[in-house]
Amino acid sequence: MNFHSIAAIYKFEMARTWRTIGQSIASPVISTVLYFVVFGSAIGQRIDAIDGVSYGAFIVPGLIMLSVLTQSVSNASFGIYFPRFSGTIYEILSAPISYLEIIAGYVGAAASKSLIVGLIILATAGFFVPLEIKHPLVMLLFLVLTSVTFSLFGFIIGIWADGFEKLQIIPLLIITPLAFLGGSFYSINMLPPFWKALSLANPVVYLISGFRWSFYESSDVSVGLSLLVISIILVACILLIAWIFKTGYRLKP
Protein backbone atom coordinates (compact mmCIF):
# COMPACT_ATOMS: atom_id res chain seq x y z
CA MET A 1 0.00 0.00 0.00
CA ASN A 2 1.50 3.32 -1.14
CA PHE A 3 0.42 5.68 1.61
CA HIS A 4 2.30 8.60 0.03
CA SER A 5 0.07 8.47 -3.05
CA ILE A 6 -3.07 8.26 -0.90
CA ALA A 7 -1.89 11.22 1.17
CA ALA A 8 -1.12 13.26 -1.96
CA ILE A 9 -4.62 12.79 -3.41
CA TYR A 10 -6.21 13.31 -0.01
CA LYS A 11 -4.30 16.54 0.70
CA PHE A 12 -5.07 17.92 -2.76
CA GLU A 13 -8.80 17.32 -2.34
CA MET A 14 -8.85 18.74 1.19
CA ALA A 15 -6.89 21.80 0.05
CA ARG A 16 -9.60 22.45 -2.53
CA THR A 17 -12.12 22.38 0.32
CA TRP A 18 -10.28 25.02 2.31
CA ARG A 19 -10.00 27.22 -0.78
CA THR A 20 -13.78 27.08 -1.21
CA ILE A 21 -14.71 26.86 2.48
CA GLY A 22 -17.79 29.04 1.99
CA GLN A 23 -19.32 26.63 -0.49
CA SER A 24 -17.93 23.43 1.02
CA ILE A 25 -18.54 24.02 4.74
CA ALA A 26 -20.41 27.25 5.46
CA SER A 27 -23.22 26.83 2.92
CA PRO A 28 -24.57 23.43 4.12
CA VAL A 29 -24.19 24.47 7.76
CA ILE A 30 -26.13 27.71 7.24
CA SER A 31 -28.84 25.87 5.30
CA THR A 32 -29.27 23.36 8.11
CA VAL A 33 -29.36 26.12 10.73
CA LEU A 34 -32.30 27.63 8.84
CA TYR A 35 -34.09 24.28 9.18
CA PHE A 36 -33.50 24.43 12.94
CA VAL A 37 -34.89 27.96 13.12
CA VAL A 38 -37.98 27.26 10.99
CA PHE A 39 -38.87 23.69 12.01
CA GLY A 40 -37.30 23.49 15.43
CA SER A 41 -38.18 26.88 16.87
CA ALA A 42 -41.14 28.22 14.92
CA ILE A 43 -43.05 25.05 14.03
CA GLY A 44 -41.64 22.77 16.72
CA GLN A 45 -43.30 24.73 19.52
CA ARG A 46 -46.70 23.77 18.06
CA ILE A 47 -45.94 20.05 17.70
CA ASP A 48 -46.15 17.55 20.52
CA ALA A 49 -43.13 15.55 21.61
CA ILE A 50 -42.39 12.39 19.59
CA ASP A 51 -41.45 9.32 21.65
CA GLY A 52 -40.81 11.62 24.60
CA VAL A 53 -38.42 13.84 22.62
CA SER A 54 -39.20 17.46 21.76
CA TYR A 55 -39.75 18.00 18.05
CA GLY A 56 -36.80 20.37 17.75
CA ALA A 57 -34.45 17.76 19.20
CA PHE A 58 -36.13 14.92 17.31
CA ILE A 59 -35.25 16.36 13.87
CA VAL A 60 -31.56 16.94 14.68
CA PRO A 61 -30.36 13.42 13.67
CA GLY A 62 -32.42 13.57 10.48
CA LEU A 63 -31.00 16.96 9.49
CA ILE A 64 -27.44 15.83 10.18
CA MET A 65 -27.96 12.68 8.14
CA LEU A 66 -29.54 14.71 5.32
CA SER A 67 -26.45 16.94 5.14
CA VAL A 68 -24.00 14.04 5.40
CA LEU A 69 -25.78 12.12 2.62
CA THR A 70 -25.91 15.02 0.17
CA GLN A 71 -22.42 16.29 0.95
CA SER A 72 -20.86 12.82 0.64
CA VAL A 73 -22.39 12.26 -2.79
CA SER A 74 -21.61 15.78 -4.04
CA ASN A 75 -18.03 15.92 -2.75
CA ALA A 76 -17.05 12.53 -4.15
CA SER A 77 -18.78 12.98 -7.52
CA PHE A 78 -17.23 16.40 -8.16
CA GLY A 79 -13.86 15.20 -6.85
CA ILE A 80 -13.48 12.46 -9.49
CA TYR A 81 -15.42 14.20 -12.27
CA PHE A 82 -13.10 17.21 -12.58
CA PRO A 83 -9.97 15.09 -13.27
CA ARG A 84 -12.00 13.31 -15.97
CA PHE A 85 -13.24 16.63 -17.35
CA SER A 86 -9.75 18.19 -17.45
CA GLY A 87 -8.00 15.02 -18.60
CA THR A 88 -5.69 14.79 -15.59
CA ILE A 89 -7.30 11.46 -14.68
CA TYR A 90 -5.00 9.79 -17.23
CA GLU A 91 -1.94 11.03 -15.35
CA ILE A 92 -3.32 9.45 -12.18
CA LEU A 93 -4.18 6.18 -13.93
CA SER A 94 -0.70 5.97 -15.48
CA ALA A 95 1.05 6.67 -12.15
CA PRO A 96 2.53 3.70 -10.21
CA ILE A 97 -0.41 3.55 -7.80
CA SER A 98 -3.20 1.01 -7.52
CA TYR A 99 -6.90 1.56 -8.01
CA LEU A 100 -7.41 0.94 -4.30
CA GLU A 101 -5.08 3.84 -3.46
CA ILE A 102 -6.88 6.14 -5.90
CA ILE A 103 -10.24 5.28 -4.36
CA ALA A 104 -8.89 5.65 -0.81
CA GLY A 105 -7.58 9.14 -1.57
CA TYR A 106 -10.71 10.52 -3.24
CA VAL A 107 -13.30 8.76 -1.08
CA GLY A 108 -11.34 9.45 2.12
CA ALA A 109 -11.28 13.17 1.36
CA ALA A 110 -14.99 13.27 0.46
CA ALA A 111 -15.94 11.36 3.61
CA SER A 112 -13.76 13.64 5.75
CA LYS A 113 -15.49 16.73 4.38
CA SER A 114 -18.90 15.22 5.12
CA LEU A 115 -17.87 14.27 8.66
CA ILE A 116 -16.64 17.81 9.31
CA VAL A 117 -19.96 19.25 8.11
CA GLY A 118 -21.94 16.73 10.18
CA LEU A 119 -19.99 17.42 13.38
CA ILE A 120 -20.25 21.20 12.91
CA ILE A 121 -24.01 20.89 12.45
CA LEU A 122 -24.20 18.69 15.56
CA ALA A 123 -22.31 21.29 17.60
CA THR A 124 -24.45 24.10 16.17
CA ALA A 125 -27.68 22.25 17.01
CA GLY A 126 -26.74 22.39 20.69
CA PHE A 127 -27.33 26.15 20.62
CA PHE A 128 -30.94 25.71 19.45
CA VAL A 129 -32.26 22.57 21.13
CA PRO A 130 -31.32 20.41 24.15
CA LEU A 131 -29.30 17.46 22.86
CA GLU A 132 -28.62 14.09 24.45
CA ILE A 133 -26.38 11.47 22.85
CA LYS A 134 -26.86 8.23 24.74
CA HIS A 135 -24.60 6.14 22.52
CA PRO A 136 -21.81 8.38 21.11
CA LEU A 137 -19.78 5.47 19.69
CA VAL A 138 -22.79 4.17 17.77
CA MET A 139 -23.44 7.70 16.53
CA LEU A 140 -19.87 7.97 15.22
CA LEU A 141 -20.16 4.52 13.65
CA PHE A 142 -23.25 5.54 11.70
CA LEU A 143 -21.64 8.83 10.67
CA VAL A 144 -18.51 7.13 9.38
CA LEU A 145 -20.35 4.30 7.63
CA THR A 146 -22.80 6.69 5.99
CA SER A 147 -20.13 9.16 4.83
CA VAL A 148 -17.89 6.42 3.41
CA THR A 149 -20.74 4.50 1.77
CA PHE A 150 -22.28 7.49 0.04
CA SER A 151 -18.87 8.89 -0.88
CA LEU A 152 -18.32 5.61 -2.74
CA PHE A 153 -21.75 6.09 -4.33
CA GLY A 154 -20.82 9.64 -5.29
CA PHE A 155 -17.55 8.34 -6.76
CA ILE A 156 -19.61 6.06 -9.01
CA ILE A 157 -21.81 8.99 -10.08
CA GLY A 158 -18.74 11.09 -10.88
CA ILE A 159 -17.45 8.37 -13.19
CA TRP A 160 -20.85 7.74 -14.77
CA ALA A 161 -21.67 11.42 -15.43
CA ASP A 162 -20.59 12.89 -18.74
CA GLY A 163 -21.77 16.40 -17.96
CA PHE A 164 -22.36 18.78 -15.06
CA GLU A 165 -26.10 18.28 -15.34
CA LYS A 166 -25.83 14.55 -14.63
CA LEU A 167 -23.72 15.26 -11.54
CA GLN A 168 -26.73 16.95 -9.95
CA ILE A 169 -29.51 14.64 -11.15
CA ILE A 170 -28.98 11.89 -8.57
CA PRO A 171 -28.43 14.16 -5.50
CA LEU A 172 -31.31 16.50 -6.36
CA LEU A 173 -33.90 14.09 -7.73
CA ILE A 174 -33.14 10.94 -5.73
CA ILE A 175 -30.98 11.42 -2.61
CA THR A 176 -32.66 14.56 -1.25
CA PRO A 177 -36.26 13.33 -1.79
CA LEU A 178 -35.40 9.96 -0.20
CA ALA A 179 -33.92 11.78 2.80
CA PHE A 180 -36.99 13.99 3.23
CA LEU A 181 -39.28 10.96 2.91
CA GLY A 182 -37.04 8.83 5.11
CA GLY A 183 -38.15 10.22 8.45
CA SER A 184 -35.93 13.29 8.72
CA PHE A 185 -38.81 15.38 10.06
CA TYR A 186 -41.17 12.69 11.38
CA SER A 187 -41.41 9.13 12.58
CA ILE A 188 -42.73 6.67 10.00
CA ASN A 189 -44.77 5.11 12.84
CA MET A 190 -46.98 8.19 12.51
CA LEU A 191 -47.97 7.18 8.96
CA PRO A 192 -50.95 5.05 7.92
CA PRO A 193 -50.10 1.34 7.48
CA PHE A 194 -49.84 1.50 3.69
CA TRP A 195 -47.47 4.48 3.65
CA LYS A 196 -45.45 3.04 6.52
CA ALA A 197 -44.95 -0.20 4.58
CA LEU A 198 -44.00 1.81 1.49
CA SER A 199 -41.51 3.87 3.51
CA LEU A 200 -39.71 0.70 4.61
CA ALA A 201 -38.60 0.27 0.99
CA ASN A 202 -36.62 3.51 1.35
CA PRO A 203 -33.04 2.64 2.46
CA VAL A 204 -32.54 6.10 3.97
CA VAL A 205 -35.19 5.25 6.59
CA TYR A 206 -32.81 2.71 8.12
CA LEU A 207 -29.89 5.15 8.19
CA ILE A 208 -31.84 7.92 9.89
CA SER A 209 -33.61 5.53 12.28
CA GLY A 210 -30.36 3.91 13.45
CA PHE A 211 -28.66 7.28 13.78
CA ARG A 212 -31.58 8.66 15.79
CA TRP A 213 -31.44 5.64 18.11
CA SER A 214 -27.88 6.57 19.06
CA PHE A 215 -29.24 9.87 20.37
CA TYR A 216 -32.50 8.99 22.12
CA GLU A 217 -32.84 5.18 21.97
CA SER A 218 -35.87 5.81 19.78
CA SER A 219 -36.07 4.27 16.31
CA ASP A 220 -38.55 3.12 13.69
CA VAL A 221 -36.60 -0.07 12.90
CA SER A 222 -34.04 -2.12 14.83
CA VAL A 223 -30.45 -0.89 14.99
CA GLY A 224 -29.18 -4.24 13.75
CA LEU A 225 -31.34 -3.98 10.64
CA SER A 226 -30.11 -0.43 10.06
CA LEU A 227 -26.48 -1.60 10.18
CA LEU A 228 -27.30 -4.50 7.85
CA VAL A 229 -28.86 -2.21 5.24
CA ILE A 230 -25.97 0.25 5.19
CA SER A 231 -23.51 -2.67 5.03
CA ILE A 232 -25.32 -4.06 1.99
CA ILE A 233 -25.18 -0.67 0.26
CA LEU A 234 -21.48 -0.38 1.13
CA VAL A 235 -20.65 -3.80 -0.32
CA ALA A 236 -22.71 -3.07 -3.46
CA CYS A 237 -20.80 0.18 -4.05
CA ILE A 238 -17.44 -1.56 -3.56
CA LEU A 239 -18.35 -4.31 -6.03
CA LEU A 240 -19.55 -1.79 -8.62
CA ILE A 241 -16.38 0.31 -8.31
CA ALA A 242 -14.28 -2.84 -8.63
CA TRP A 243 -16.12 -3.62 -11.89
CA ILE A 244 -15.59 -0.05 -13.14
CA PHE A 245 -11.81 -0.21 -12.68
CA LYS A 246 -11.63 -3.74 -14.04
CA THR A 247 -13.44 -2.83 -17.25
CA GLY A 248 -12.20 0.78 -17.50
CA TYR A 249 -15.76 2.05 -17.82
CA ARG A 250 -15.62 5.78 -18.65
CA LEU A 251 -12.03 5.90 -17.43
CA LYS A 252 -10.21 4.70 -20.53
CA PRO A 253 -10.83 6.03 -24.05
Summary of the structure (lengths in Angstrom):
residues: 253
radius of gyration: 18.7
end to end distance: 27.1
largest distance: 60.2
contacts: 854
relative contact order: 0.14
helix: 78%
strand: 1%
